[in-house]
Amino acid sequence: MKTNTLLLAIAVAIAGCGQPQSGADDQLAAQAALGEHRELFHHILGDDEQLQPGPGLAVSTVRLDELAAFQGGAVEPLLHDGGERLVPLSGQAGVRAGMTLVRDGDGWTMARTGAVNLARAVVAARSTASGDEVGLVRIAGLAADFLATRSDGELRLTALFDQPGAGLTAGHAEPARALFIRLRPLAAAALAR
């Protein structure tokens, strides 16, 4: 088995775990970036549509070796703050792009744009999710993305896209603990490659 520590990119803000929360700061930073990079967005979108940032979602990572070794219990120790936020950008025609912000001192700076399908899936999932929204979970090594919510103290993950190989169905929510246990063999297989 290889000893590399591939990362699963996970975007999640964890309430009560000392990680910065998403909110108005994300939207203000995204609005400022939209103003600073107006020509870039005009070039990307090809029109003069006024984009509005939605609430941002914090980005964290989970190491594959930690997921492969997960035996249950608290999921929060697996989640590592990545210092990023995903902010959906919407216009008259709906979600047009996603903006990634990175921590810059006490504020946020635009790092990249794109991820329109991910941003659209987040906005769609937000409209049907139950519980308090916590953030976005991305497991890049498995090409799996989730909206995270917390209800009665339990972190739940709603798949944003179908991933038949991982047994994931878009719109289906399940407890993070059960999901991580179920994904553990896939993480171990990825480490073995």
C-alpha positions in Angstrom: 0.0 0.0 0.0 1.3 3.4 -0.9 1.9 5.8 2.0 1.0 8.9 0.1 -1.6 11.1 1.7 -3.9 12.0 -1.1 -6.4 14.6 0.0 -10.1 14.4 -0.4 -11.2 18.1 -1.0 -14.0 18.7 1.4 -15.8 21.9 1.7 -17.5 22.2 5.0 -18.0 24.7 7.7 -18.2 23.0 11.1 -20.4 24.8 13.6 -18.7 25.0 17.0 -15.3 23.6 15.9 -13.5 26.9 15.9 -13.5 27.2 12.1 -14.5 30.5 10.5 -18.2 30.6 9.5 -19.5 31.6 6.1 -21.6 34.7 5.9 -21.7 38.4 5.0 -17.9 38.7 4.8 -17.9 36.1 1.9 -20.5 38.0 0.0 -18.8 41.3 0.5 -15.4 39.9 -0.7 -17.1 38.3 -3.7 -18.9 41.6 -4.5 -15.5 43.4 -4.4 -13.9 40.8 -6.6 -16.8 41.1 -9.1 -16.1 44.9 -9.3 -12.3 44.5 -9.5 -12.5 41.8 -12.3 -15.6 43.1 -14.2 -13.8 42.7 -17.6 -12.9 39.1 -16.7 -16.5 38.2 -15.9 -17.8 40.0 -19.0 -15.3 37.9 -21.1 -16.4 34.7 -19.4 -20.1 35.3 -19.5 -20.2 37.2 -22.7 -22.8 39.7 -21.5 -23.4 42.6 -19.1 -25.4 40.7 -16.7 -25.2 41.9 -13.1 -24.0 39.0 -10.9 -24.9 38.7 -7.2 -22.9 36.5 -4.8 -24.8 34.0 -2.6 -23.7 32.8 0.8 -20.2 31.3 0.8 -19.4 27.8 1.9 -16.1 26.9 3.7 -13.6 24.5 2.2 -11.9 21.8 4.3 -9.9 18.7 3.5 -9.8 15.1 4.7 -6.8 12.9 4.2 -7.5 9.6 2.4 -5.4 7.7 5.0 -7.6 9.2 7.8 -10.8 8.3 5.9 -9.5 4.7 5.2 -8.8 4.3 8.9 -12.1 5.8 10.1 -13.8 3.4 12.6 -16.8 5.6 13.4 -17.2 8.1 16.2 -16.9 11.8 15.7 -16.4 12.9 12.1 -15.1 16.4 12.9 -11.4 15.3 13.5 -11.3 14.1 9.9 -12.1 17.6 8.6 -9.3 20.1 8.1 -9.9 23.7 7.3 -8.5 24.6 3.9 -8.9 28.4 4.2 -11.2 28.6 1.1 -14.8 29.5 0.4 -17.0 28.7 -2.6 -19.5 31.5 -3.4 -22.2 30.9 -6.0 -22.7 33.8 -8.4 -26.2 34.3 -9.8 -27.8 36.5 -12.4 -31.1 36.8 -14.2 -30.6 33.4 -15.8 -29.8 31.7 -12.5 -26.4 30.5 -11.3 -23.7 31.6 -13.7 -20.5 30.7 -11.9 -18.8 29.8 -8.7 -16.1 31.9 -7.2 -13.4 30.5 -4.9 -12.1 32.9 -2.2 -9.0 32.3 -0.2 -8.0 33.6 3.2 -5.9 36.8 2.9 -5.0 38.1 6.3 -8.2 39.1 8.0 -10.2 39.0 4.7 -10.8 37.0 1.5 -9.4 37.3 -2.0 -10.7 35.8 -5.2 -8.5 32.8 -6.2 -10.4 31.4 -9.2 -13.8 31.2 -10.9 -15.7 28.5 -12.7 -17.4 25.4 -11.2 -20.8 26.5 -12.5 -22.2 22.9 -12.3 -21.1 22.7 -8.7 -22.5 26.1 -7.8 -25.8 25.2 -9.5 -26.0 22.0 -7.6 -25.4 23.7 -4.3 -28.1 26.3 -4.9 -30.6 23.5 -5.9 -29.7 21.4 -2.8 -30.1 24.4 -0.5 -33.7 24.7 -1.7 -34.6 21.2 -0.4 -32.2 20.6 2.5 -33.5 20.3 6.0 -31.6 21.2 9.2 -29.1 24.0 9.6 -26.8 24.5 6.7 -23.2 23.9 7.6 -21.4 24.0 4.3 -20.3 22.1 1.2 -18.3 18.8 1.3 -16.2 17.9 -1.7 -14.5 14.6 -1.9 -12.4 15.2 -5.0 -10.6 11.9 -4.9 -13.9 10.2 -5.3 -15.5 12.9 -7.5 -18.2 13.3 -4.9 -19.7 16.6 -3.6 -22.2 17.1 -0.8 -24.2 19.8 1.0 -23.7 19.5 4.7 -26.4 20.2 7.2 -26.6 19.7 11.0 -29.8 18.5 12.6 -30.1 17.4 16.3 -26.3 17.6 16.6 -25.8 15.2 13.7 -23.8 16.2 10.5 -25.7 15.0 7.4 -24.4 15.0 3.9 -26.6 15.4 0.8 -25.0 14.2 -2.5 -25.0 16.9 -5.1 -24.4 14.5 -8.1 -25.0 10.9 -8.9 -21.9 8.7 -8.4 -23.0 5.1 -9.0 -19.5 3.7 -8.3 -19.6 5.2 -4.8 -23.3 4.4 -4.3 -24.3 8.1 -4.2 -27.6 9.5 -5.6 -28.1 13.3 -6.1 -30.4 14.6 -3.4 -30.0 11.7 -1.0 -28.9 12.7 2.5 -27.3 10.4 5.1 -25.4 10.8 8.3 -21.7 11.8 7.7 -20.5 9.0 10.0 -22.3 6.3 8.1 -21.2 7.8 4.7 -17.6 7.9 5.8 -17.7 4.3 7.0 -19.3 3.3 3.7 -16.6 5.2 1.7 -13.8 3.8 3.7 -13.0 0.9 1.3 -12.9 3.3 -1.7 -10.4 5.5 0.2 -8.3 2.4 1.0 -8.4 1.3 -2.6 -7.3 4.8 -3.8 -4.4 4.7 -1.4 -3.4 1.3 -2.7 -3.0 2.6 -6.3 
